[in-house]
Amino acid sequence: MTTDNLFFGSNLIVSKYLVYLVLCLGLEFAVFRPLL
């Protein structure tokens, strides 16, 4: 495995984590916004 593949793999994991985090924050915001 080359360093490019390793970097791309870790970058893909980070981007997936960021998307998951944004979705969770958006869901939380959509759920708690009407309550406030």
Secondary structure, 3 states (H helix, E strand, C coil): CCHHHHHHHHHHHHHHHHHHHHHHHHHHHHHHCCCC
